Amino acid sequence: MKRLFAFIAAALAANILSVPVSAVPDVTPPELSAASAVVINADTLGVLYGKGESERRAMASTTKIMTALLTLEAGDLDSRFTADSMAIRVEGTSMGLREGDIVTRRALVYGMLLPSGNDAANAAAVSVAGSIPAFAELMNRRAAQLGMRDTHFVTPSGLDADGHYTTAYDMALLTAEALKNKDFREICSQRSATVEFGRPPEPRRLYNSNKLLAMYDGCIGVKTGFTDNARRCLVSAAEREGCTLIAVTLNAPDDWNDHKKLLDYGFERVKPYGVRIDSYSAEVVGGTADNVSAVPAESVTMGLTDEESKRLSVRYSLPEFVYAQVNAGDVLGHAEVRLDGRTVKRVPLVAYENVDRVIPPHGPFGQFITLFTGGAVRIRGI
């Protein structure tokens, strides 16, 4: 059986792309003001252009991408609490918190991603971890999980501190992960938003410092930053035709124009690809039908370079048996879209229709039938 599935998967992987991509013409790399820069394909994490992308540098308030992500992942976003009075006593940009203000974690995420509030970042850190040093430990642990090998966090706000550094590439990796979080993606894309905080809480209007949202077609975020040491830092993301790119600049005097150039260059190289995910027939044992269709839960369109498209494959993972009753929408397995052996997209394979379980006759013979079939469903590739 295992050999059969291996054979099926190999055969299907050889013909996975349903939309051909024409050759992409040579594009002149951009000239930038940034000391370090990178633009990556968010779907594959492939580097489309880099300039000192692995050099360690201070990153200012782009740090808040990690702070916001951890705050959102901590949950309990809408419960009200009093912001820590010591945490909000911090220099620099602010969302306007005062001692005794009642907030929510969600409001703090808006406060750190839009007006880049250092008070919001510190208050969120204490809320999630109990203290700023404890939160920094969480930041570094998460960075290690994401493969950010040249990053170390000390502050949740991004204010300059000894040992607080990253690289343009590491920040791109972090942003790709953050954009998978629906709340993060929604918040960082807003030019302004109304949130409630205060004593008592009341509506306040916050404005996003990221001018690129209005300057670049398809821009969906992400975060600005500046300190005397780091200078101007910027992380951006943009979407076009199903392709998402992430650009990062560190110490870039002309960062708005740098990002336009980086994103334009990336979109010249990346094109949308429709990835073919095949359906399967599942043989039903002990059901009211002989088979049930296992189909992809979603269609897949990815941004790929011509080179990446040639290295893509699909691996199917299906159990030998599942148990009835089978309901439409039940996940029966999944397909992994892989690039160079690394999974870049995981698609559930779900039941297309219901298959009821056969009710066996009463008595000892009926019990024997139930034990023999187990209501099992056997998967077969087609």
C-alpha positions as CSV (number, residue, x, y, z in Angstrom):
1,M,0.0,0.0,0.0
2,K,2.8,2.5,0.9
3,R,4.5,1.7,-2.4
4,L,1.2,2.4,-4.2
5,F,0.9,5.8,-2.6
6,A,4.5,6.7,-3.2
7,F,4.0,5.9,-6.9
8,I,0.8,7.9,-7.1
9,A,2.4,11.0,-5.4
10,A,5.4,10.8,-7.7
11,A,3.3,10.6,-10.8
12,L,1.1,13.5,-9.7
13,A,4.1,15.7,-8.7
14,A,5.4,15.5,-12.2
15,N,2.4,17.4,-13.6
16,I,1.4,20.0,-11.0
17,L,1.3,23.3,-12.6
18,S,-1.9,24.2,-14.5
19,V,-0.9,27.7,-15.6
20,P,2.2,28.2,-17.8
21,V,4.5,31.1,-17.0
22,S,6.2,33.0,-19.8
23,A,9.9,33.9,-19.5
24,V,10.5,37.0,-17.3
25,P,12.8,39.5,-19.0
26,D,16.0,40.7,-17.3
27,V,15.3,43.5,-14.9
28,T,18.0,46.0,-13.8
29,P,18.5,45.8,-10.0
30,P,17.4,49.0,-8.2
31,E,19.8,51.6,-6.9
32,L,19.0,52.3,-3.3
33,S,19.9,54.7,-0.5
34,A,19.6,51.9,2.1
35,A,22.6,50.4,3.9
36,S,20.8,47.1,4.0
37,A,17.8,46.0,1.9
38,V,15.9,42.9,0.7
39,V,12.8,42.1,-1.2
40,I,11.4,38.5,-0.9
41,N,8.6,36.5,-2.3
42,A,6.2,36.0,0.7
43,D,4.9,32.7,-0.7
44,T,8.3,31.0,-1.0
45,L,10.6,33.2,1.1
46,G,12.9,33.4,-1.9
47,V,15.2,36.4,-2.1
48,L,14.5,38.5,-5.2
49,Y,17.1,41.1,-4.5
50,G,19.4,41.8,-1.6
51,K,21.9,44.5,-0.5
52,G,23.7,43.7,2.7
53,E,20.7,41.7,3.7
54,S,22.6,39.6,6.3
55,E,24.4,42.5,8.0
56,R,23.4,43.0,11.6
57,R,21.9,46.4,12.3
58,A,19.6,48.2,14.7
59,M,15.9,48.1,13.5
60,A,14.1,50.8,15.6
61,S,10.3,50.4,15.7
62,T,10.1,47.7,13.1
63,T,10.8,45.6,16.2
64,K,7.1,46.1,17.0
65,I,6.2,43.6,14.3
66,M,7.4,40.9,16.7
67,T,5.8,42.6,19.7
68,A,2.4,42.8,17.9
69,L,2.6,39.2,16.6
70,L,3.2,37.8,20.1
71,T,0.5,40.0,21.6
72,L,-2.0,38.7,19.1
73,E,-0.9,35.1,19.6
74,A,-1.3,35.5,23.3
75,G,-5.1,35.8,22.8
76,D,-7.7,37.4,25.1
77,L,-7.6,40.4,22.9
78,D,-10.7,42.2,24.0
79,S,-10.6,41.9,27.8
80,R,-10.1,45.3,29.5
81,F,-7.3,45.9,32.0
82,T,-5.4,48.8,33.4
83,A,-2.1,49.5,31.6
84,D,1.0,49.1,33.7
85,S,1.9,52.6,35.0
86,M,5.6,52.1,34.8
87,A,5.6,50.4,31.3
88,I,3.9,53.4,29.7
89,R,6.6,55.9,31.0
90,V,8.7,55.7,28.0
91,E,10.3,58.2,25.6
92,G,9.5,58.6,21.9
93,T,6.3,58.0,19.9
94,S,3.1,57.2,21.8
95,M,-0.5,56.2,21.4
96,G,-1.3,58.6,24.3
97,L,-1.7,56.2,27.3
98,R,-1.8,57.8,30.7
99,E,-1.6,56.4,34.2
100,G,-4.8,54.5,35.1
101,D,-5.9,54.1,31.5
102,I,-8.0,51.0,30.7
103,V,-7.1,49.3,27.5
104,T,-7.3,46.0,25.6
105,R,-4.5,44.0,24.0
106,R,-6.2,44.6,20.6
107,A,-6.1,48.4,21.2
108,L,-2.4,48.2,22.1
109,V,-1.6,46.4,18.8
110,Y,-3.3,49.2,17.0
111,G,-1.4,51.6,19.1
112,M,2.0,50.1,18.3
113,L,1.4,49.4,14.6
114,L,-0.2,52.6,13.5
115,P,1.2,55.6,15.5
116,S,4.2,53.3,16.6
117,G,3.4,53.8,20.3
118,N,6.3,52.8,22.6
119,D,3.9,53.0,25.4
120,A,1.6,50.5,23.7
121,A,4.5,48.1,23.1
122,N,5.7,48.2,26.7
123,A,2.2,47.9,28.1
124,A,1.5,44.9,25.8
125,A,4.8,43.2,26.9
126,V,3.9,43.5,30.6
127,S,0.4,42.3,29.9
128,V,1.6,39.2,28.1
129,A,4.7,38.2,30.0
130,G,4.6,40.0,33.3
131,S,7.7,42.1,32.6
132,I,9.7,43.6,29.7
133,P,12.7,41.2,30.2
134,A,10.4,38.2,30.3
135,F,8.7,39.4,27.1
136,A,12.2,39.8,25.4
137,E,12.8,36.2,26.2
138,L,9.6,35.3,24.4
139,M,10.7,37.5,21.4
140,N,14.0,35.7,21.1
141,R,12.4,32.3,21.5
142,R,10.0,33.0,18.7
143,A,12.8,34.5,16.5
144,A,14.7,31.2,16.9
145,Q,11.6,29.2,15.8
146,L,11.4,31.3,12.7
147,G,15.0,30.8,11.8
148,M,16.0,34.5,12.5
149,R,19.6,33.5,13.1
150,D,21.1,37.0,13.2
151,T,18.5,38.7,15.5
152,H,18.4,39.5,19.2
153,F,15.7,41.5,20.9
154,V,16.1,43.5,24.1
155,T,13.2,46.0,24.0
156,P,9.6,45.4,22.8
157,S,9.5,49.0,21.4
158,G,12.7,49.0,19.4
159,L,14.3,51.8,21.3
160,D,18.1,51.6,21.0
161,A,19.7,49.1,23.4
162,D,23.0,47.2,23.5
163,G,22.5,43.8,21.9
164,H,19.2,44.8,20.1
165,Y,19.8,44.0,16.4
166,T,18.5,42.1,13.3
167,T,19.1,41.9,9.6
168,A,17.0,42.9,6.6
169,Y,16.5,39.2,5.7
170,D,15.5,38.2,9.2
171,M,12.9,41.0,9.4
172,A,11.5,39.8,6.1
173,L,11.1,36.3,7.5
174,L,9.4,37.7,10.6
175,T,7.0,39.7,8.5
176,A,6.1,36.7,6.3
177,E,5.0,34.9,9.5
178,A,3.2,37.9,10.9
179,L,1.1,38.4,7.7
180,K,-0.3,34.9,8.2
181,N,-2.1,36.2,11.2
182,K,-5.4,37.7,10.0
183,D,-5.6,40.3,12.8
184,F,-2.1,41.5,12.2
185,R,-2.7,41.7,8.4
186,E,-5.8,43.7,8.9
187,I,-4.4,46.1,11.4
188,C,-1.1,47.0,9.7
189,S,-3.0,47.8,6.5
190,Q,-5.2,50.5,7.9
191,R,-4.4,54.1,7.4
192,S,-6.3,55.1,10.5
193,A,-8.6,53.4,13.0
194,T,-10.8,54.2,16.0
195,V,-10.0,52.3,19.2
196,E,-11.2,52.7,22.8
197,F,-8.9,53.4,25.8
198,G,-8.7,55.8,28.7
199,R,-10.2,56.3,32.1
200,P,-13.0,55.6,31.4
201,P,-12.4,54.1,27.9
202,E,-13.6,56.3,25.0
203,P,-13.1,56.3,21.2
204,R,-9.8,57.7,20.0
205,R,-8.6,58.0,16.4
206,L,-5.1,56.7,15.6
207,Y,-3.3,57.4,12.4
208,N,-0.7,55.2,10.6
209,S,2.8,56.6,10.1
210,N,3.3,54.4,7.1
211,K,2.9,56.8,4.1
212,L,3.6,53.9,1.7
213,L,0.0,52.7,2.1
214,A,-1.1,55.8,0.1
215,M,1.9,56.0,-2.1
216,Y,2.2,52.5,-3.6
217,D,-0.5,50.5,-5.4
218,G,-1.3,47.3,-3.6
219,C,0.6,48.1,-0.4
220,I,-0.8,46.3,2.7
221,G,1.6,47.5,5.4
222,V,3.7,47.0,7.4
223,K,5.8,49.2,9.8
224,T,8.0,52.2,10.0
225,G,10.9,52.9,12.4
226,F,13.4,55.5,13.4
227,T,16.0,56.1,16.2
228,D,19.2,58.2,16.2
229,N,21.2,55.0,16.0
230,A,19.1,52.9,13.6
231,R,18.1,55.9,11.4
232,R,15.2,55.4,9.0
233,C,13.9,51.8,8.9
234,L,10.9,50.4,7.0
235,V,9.2,47.1,6.3
236,S,6.6,47.0,3.6
237,A,4.4,44.4,1.9
238,A,2.4,44.6,-1.3
239,E,0.0,42.4,-3.2
240,R,-0.7,42.2,-6.9
241,E,-2.5,39.4,-8.9
242,G,-2.2,37.0,-6.0
243,C,1.5,37.7,-5.5
244,T,2.7,39.1,-2.1
245,L,6.1,40.7,-1.7
246,I,7.9,41.9,1.4
247,A,10.6,44.6,1.3
248,V,12.8,45.7,4.2
249,T,15.3,48.6,4.4
250,L,17.5,49.4,7.4
251,N,19.3,52.8,7.6
252,A,17.7,54.2,4.4
253,P,17.6,58.0,4.0
254,D,15.2,57.7,1.1
255,D,13.2,54.8,2.3
256,W,9.8,55.5,0.6
257,N,11.5,55.6,-2.9
258,D,13.7,52.6,-2.0
259,H,10.6,50.5,-1.3
260,K,8.9,51.6,-4.5
261,K,12.0,50.5,-6.4
262,L,12.3,47.2,-4.5
263,L,8.6,46.3,-4.9
264,D,8.6,47.3,-8.6
265,Y,11.7,45.1,-9.2
266,G,10.1,42.2,-7.4
267,F,6.8,42.4,-9.3
268,E,8.7,42.3,-12.6
269,R,10.2,39.0,-11.6
270,V,7.3,37.2,-9.8
271,K,4.2,36.1,-11.7
272,P,1.0,34.3,-10.5
273,Y,1.0,30.5,-10.9
274,G,-2.0,28.3,-10.6
275,V,-0.9,25.1,-8.8
276,R,-2.7,21.9,-9.7
277,I,-3.9,20.0,-6.6
278,D,-5.5,16.7,-7.7
279,S,-8.7,15.1,-6.2
280,Y,-8.9,11.5,-5.0
281,S,-11.5,8.8,-4.7
282,A,-12.0,7.3,-1.3
283,E,-13.4,3.8,-1.2
284,V,-16.0,3.5,1.5
285,V,-16.3,0.3,3.5
286,G,-19.4,-0.1,5.5
287,G,-21.0,3.0,3.9
288,T,-24.2,3.7,1.9
289,A,-22.0,4.5,-1.1
290,D,-19.0,2.7,-2.5
291,N,-16.8,5.9,-2.8
292,V,-16.5,9.5,-1.7
293,S,-14.5,12.2,-3.4
294,A,-11.6,13.8,-1.5
295,V,-11.1,17.3,-3.1
296,P,-8.8,20.3,-2.4
297,A,-10.4,22.6,0.1
298,E,-9.2,25.6,-1.9
299,S,-7.6,26.6,-5.2
300,V,-3.9,27.6,-5.0
301,T,-2.4,30.6,-6.8
302,M,1.2,31.5,-5.8
303,G,3.6,34.1,-6.8
304,L,6.7,32.4,-8.3
305,T,9.7,33.3,-10.4
306,D,10.3,31.3,-13.5
307,E,13.1,29.5,-11.7
308,E,11.0,28.6,-8.7
309,S,8.2,27.2,-10.8
310,K,10.6,24.6,-12.2
311,R,11.5,23.4,-8.6
312,L,7.9,23.1,-7.3
313,S,6.3,19.8,-6.4
314,V,3.2,18.5,-4.6
315,R,3.3,15.7,-2.0
316,Y,0.1,14.0,-1.0
317,S,-0.5,12.7,2.5
318,L,-3.5,10.5,3.1
319,P,-4.2,7.9,5.8
320,E,-4.9,4.3,4.7
321,F,-8.2,4.4,6.6
322,V,-10.6,6.9,8.0
323,Y,-13.8,6.1,9.9
324,A,-17.4,6.7,8.8
325,Q,-19.7,8.5,9.1
326,V,-18.1,10.8,6.5
327,N,-19.5,14.3,6.2
328,A,-19.0,16.8,3.4
329,G,-16.1,19.0,4.4
330,D,-14.4,16.4,6.7
331,V,-10.6,16.6,6.3
332,L,-9.4,13.3,4.9
333,G,-5.8,14.3,4.2
334,H,-3.7,17.1,2.8
335,A,-1.5,18.1,-0.1
336,E,1.8,19.9,0.5
337,V,3.1,22.3,-2.1
338,R,6.9,22.1,-1.8
339,L,9.8,24.1,-3.1
340,D,13.3,22.5,-2.9
341,G,11.9,20.0,-0.3
342,R,10.4,22.7,1.9
343,T,6.7,23.0,2.4
344,V,5.4,26.4,1.3
345,K,1.7,25.7,1.2
346,R,-0.5,23.1,2.9
347,V,-3.9,22.4,1.4
348,P,-6.6,20.2,3.1
349,L,-8.2,17.4,1.1
350,V,-11.8,17.3,2.2
351,A,-14.8,15.0,1.6
352,Y,-17.0,16.4,-1.2
353,E,-20.2,14.7,-0.1
354,N,-21.8,12.8,2.8
355,V,-21.5,9.0,3.1
356,D,-23.8,7.6,5.8
357,R,-22.7,4.6,7.8
358,V,-24.6,1.4,7.1
359,I,-26.7,0.4,10.1
360,P,-26.0,-3.4,10.6
361,P,-28.8,-5.8,11.5
362,H,-29.4,-6.6,15.1
363,G,-28.0,-9.7,16.9
364,P,-24.7,-11.4,17.1
365,F,-24.2,-11.4,13.3
366,G,-24.8,-7.7,13.1
367,Q,-22.2,-7.1,15.8
368,F,-19.7,-9.2,13.9
369,I,-20.3,-7.1,10.7
370,T,-19.7,-3.9,12.7
371,L,-16.5,-5.2,14.2
372,F,-15.3,-6.5,10.8
373,T,-15.9,-3.2,8.8
374,G,-15.4,-0.7,11.6
375,G,-17.1,1.8,9.5
376,A,-13.7,2.3,7.8
377,V,-13.0,4.3,4.7
378,R,-10.1,3.2,2.5
379,I,-8.3,5.9,0.5
380,R,-7.4,5.3,-3.1
381,G,-5.5,7.7,-5.4
382,I,-6.7,8.1,-8.9
